[in-house]
Amino acid sequence: MPSKHAHYYETAPDWKALLADPSEPISIEDEEQPFTGQIDVKAQRAALEAAETVWSAEHPLGKHGYNAWNQEILVRDGATINLRIYQPSGDRDAVLNKSLPILFLTHAGGFIQGSHVAEEIFLLRTLLANFPRLLVISVNYRLAPENKFPIPPHDSWDALIWVVQQAPQRLNGDVQRLFLGGSSAGGGLAAVLASMARDRGVAIKGCLLNVPVLCDPQWFPKDKYEFGSYDECERGLLTGEEMSQIWDLYLPDRALGADWKASPLLSEMKNLPPFYIFVAGADPVRDEGIAFSEALNNAGVTCKIHIYQGVPHTFSEFPQLETTKRFDGDLVRSMEELLRID
């Protein structure tokens, strides 16, 4: 029996047109190829790093009025990780005359790849262009499979605490206006951080989750929520099989998928800050995003969800899509609403 969410999988007209356009880098044949092999982490990282290098060269941050630099910090096990700090450019005294709201980002990449640039592509290309006074801090948490769960959420939490302690004095960040965000695996980590912050007394004003990874499918509560998107996504830019392999790479033991720090859909939702969630319709993680929004609403938490029919997990990498333009507008309005929270 088809999932009640199956209509979201039906291909969007703009995505169909893009696949049929011979000038585009992806084709219908690419989209229709099933995934039958094993994830090659080394090859995927190399390809993504090359793509991110090209993207960065073509999209300098200065055109949005921002500078960026890296900051190394120590985490709980003595390792060093890297933060990237994005701050409005111009006269430093003028920039720092008034404290800046802080957006703390955990990047996309399925826990196994990616860097700060991933969120420049997914979120910051839009946010920096529309919000000239943000302090954005992104964390390069250590990656699986070399650094499996719980290292990524631990690194992310330690970086968030560094921000809370250091940003007011060193960067004139306003920790009373602290927001979390991220895409894909980074969206899942942002959800985990929101619960950790609530439990540990760190005030978070709101969260932006873009195509978030929120639950190990082996532990998805099918008795509570609809779950068909892994099976629907047999082909495309991200398949259910690929996501299942990613969970194998991330978790040292799949029994740990029941831990809410791995699967935040399983966490206690009460007293969390407002969430804005963006979900792609032809995406294996679609149904966990919808389920997360339902769980938040059931717990009395403010949540707004945007579902984009018939586009894949990484649709917003294609700015020419009408769906991406709609996503960009929704993202801007969501950030505006968060910034208005008292």
N, C-alpha and C positions, 0 to 999 in steps of 0.2 A: 504493500500500500504506500503510495507516495507521501512524503513528508508534507505537513501543512505549510512548510516554508519553501516547498519545491518551486513555486512560481518565481521566487527571487533568483533562481538559477537560470531562468530563461534569458538567452543572450540579449543584451541591450543593443539597440540599433547602432549607436555610435561605436560600440566595440566591434560589432560585425563589419561596419564600414571600414574601420581601421585595419582589421585583419585582411580585408579584400584589397586594400591599397598597396600596390607593388612598391611604392616608395617607402613604406614603413618597414622597420627592422624585424617585425614579427608577422607571420602569415597564418592563414587558416590551417595549413599543414602542420605548423609548429603547435598550434593550439590543440589540434586533434591527436597529437602523439601521446599515448599513455606512458606513464612512468613505470618502467619494469626493472630497473637496476637498483644499485646501491648508491647512496649519496657519497660523492667524492669530495670530502671536506676541503682538501688541499686545492683541488681544481676550482671549486666554487669560490673559495676565498680569493684565489688569484684573479678570477674573472671579475668578481665584485670590486676588488681593489683597483683594477684597471679602469672599470667603469666609473668608480667614484673619483679617480684622478682626473679623468676627462671632464666629468660633470663639474668638479670644483674649478677647473681652469676656465670653463665656459660660464660659470655663474659666480663671479667674485662677490664676496659679502659687502664690499665697499659700495656697491651700487644701491644697497638698501640702507646705507648709513651706519653700518656696524663694523667694528673690529673684532677679531677673535684671536685668542692665544691659548696655549696649553699650560696646565698647572698639574704638577705631580703631587700626589698625596700618598701617605701610608695608610694601609688598612689593617684590620685586626690581626692577621697572621704575619705581619711584617712585610708583605708584598707592597710594591709600588704600582699604582694605577694612575691613569691619566684623565684629567678633566679638560674640557674645552669651554672657555668662558667667552661669551658673546656680549659685547657692551656697545651702546651707542657711541659713534665716533664724534669727532669735533673737539671743541675746547673742553679739556677734562674738567676744569672747575665748573663749567656750565652744565656738563653732563651729570656731574655728581652733586649739583646744587640741591636736588630733591631725590630722595631715595626711590629706587626702582623696584617694581614688582618682579618677583623671581619665578621663572619657569625652569623647573628641573626636569631634564629629559633622560630617559633610558632608551637606547637606540634599538632599531630593528635588526634582524639577521638570524632569527630562529635559534638564538642562544649560541650559535656555532660560527657566526661570521658577522661582518659589519663593523661600523665605526661611527664616529660623530656625523660623518657625511650622510649616513643613511637618513638621519632626521632632518638634515638640511634639504634633502630631496623630498621627503614625505611631508614635513610640517613647517620647517623654518623658511622655505622659499616663499611661503604665503604669509607666515606670521611676521617675519622681519620686514617684509614689504609693506605691511599694513599697521604695524605697531612700532613706532620709532623709539619708544621708551620702555624697553624690557631688558632685564638682566637674565640671560639664558645661560644655564650651566648644564652641560651634557657629560655623562660619565661613560668612559670606556671600561665597563666591567670585563673581567677575564672570561674567556670563551670556553665552552665545552667543544670537543670531548676532553681536552686536556684539563679543564677546570669545570667539573660537573657540579650540578646542584648539590649543596646550597650556595656555592661560591658566588654566582651572579647576583642573587638577591642580597647576600652579605656585603659584597663590594658596593652595590648600589645604595644600601642603607648607610654604610660607613661614609660614602661620598655625600649623601644627603645631610648627615650630621656635620660633616665638614662645612657644608654650605650654611647650615643654621648657625654654626659657631663663628665662621669667618666672614661671611658675606656682608654683615652689617658694617664692620669696621674696615675691611679691606676693599670692598666693592660697592659700598653704599646700597646694598640690597635690603629690601624691606621684608623681613621674615614674617611679618604679619600679613603679607600678601604673597604667600608661597603656593605655587601650583605645580602639579605633576603632569607629565605627558610622555607619550611614547607610541611607537607603532609596532605591530606584530608582537614579537617576543618582548620588545620594550614596553608595549602597552600592558602586557601581562605583568611585567615587573613593576610598572607604575601602580597597578592595582594592588599588588602585594605591599608596596611601600605605603599606600594609603592606609591599609589595615595596621601595619606595623606602627605608623605614626599615631594613629588613633590610640592604640594600646600603650604607647610609650610617651604620650603627652606632647607630641609635636603637632602643631596646628597646621593643617593643610586646607587651603581655601577651595580647591576644586581640582578636577582631573580631566584630561583629554586623552581618550584611548582610541587609537586608530587601528582598525583591523586587528584587535588584540587577540593574543593566544592566552586562553584563560583556564583550560582544563585538559589534562591528560585524557584522551578518549577512553582509555581503559577504566577511568574512574568517573566518567560523565554520569550525572544522576538522571538516567533516562526515565526514571519513574516520576520525575518532576517536570522535565522540560523536553521539548521536541529536539530530536537529534538525527539528522539525515545528511548533513552537509559533507561529512567525510566520504560516504558512499557515493554521493552525487558527483563529487570532484575526482573522477577517475582520470581525467585529462586536464590539460591547461597549464598555466604558469606555476601553480602550486597544487599538488594533488593530495588526497587523503593519505595515500601510501607514503609520500614524502614527509608529511607531517608526523606520521607514526614513526618513521625512522628518526626524525629529529628528536622525538621524545626519548627514543632509545639512546641517542647520543647524549642527551642532556642529563638524564637520570641515571645514577649508578645502579639503581634497582627500581623497576617499574612499580614496586609496592610504594615507593616514595611519591608516586603521583597522587596518592590520597592526602598528602600533606598540603594544606592550603597555601603554603609559601611556594609550592610548585604549581598548584591548581587553585588560583584565588576564587574561582567560582564556588569552591567548597568552603570559603571563609564565612565568618560571621559578618553580616552586612550592616548591622545597626550602627547608627551614629557615624557613618562615613560622610565625607564631604560630597558636594554635588559632582556628578559625572556627566560627561558628554562623550558618547560612543559612536564611532563611525564604522559601519560594517559593509563589506562587499558581498553581493549576492551569490557569486559563483566562486566561493572561497570555502575551503574545508573548515575554517574556524568561524564561519558565519553563525552557526547555531549556538556556539558558546558565548558569542557576543550578545546575541538576543537573550539567551538565558540569564546572563549576568545582569542585563538591564531589568529583566523581570524580577530577579532576586532582589535587586536594589529597591525597586518600586514596592515589592512586598514588605521590605524592611522599613519603609517610610523614608527612603533616601531619594533626594531629587536626582532624576536621571532623564536625559534626553538622548534618544537614539536616532541615527540617520542610517537607513539601509539603501544601498545603491544596487538596484536590480541588474543582474546579468553582466557584471564586470568582475575580473579576477582580483586576487589578493593585492597585487601591486599596481592596480589601475591608475593610481594617482601619479605614477611615474610618467604618465602620458598626458601632458598638459593640454594637448589638442583635443582631448575628449570633452564632450559637453558634460559628461558625468563628473569629470575632474573639476571643471569650472564650477559645477554645482557644489561639489565637495569643498572647494576653496571658499566659496561664499558661506557655506555652513560652518566651516572652521573659524572664519573671521567673526561671524555672529556669535559663535560659542565663546570665543575668547573675550569678546566685548561683554557678554553676559557675566562671565567669571570675574572680569575686572570691576564690574559694578557691585559685586557682593560686598556688603558692609563687613 
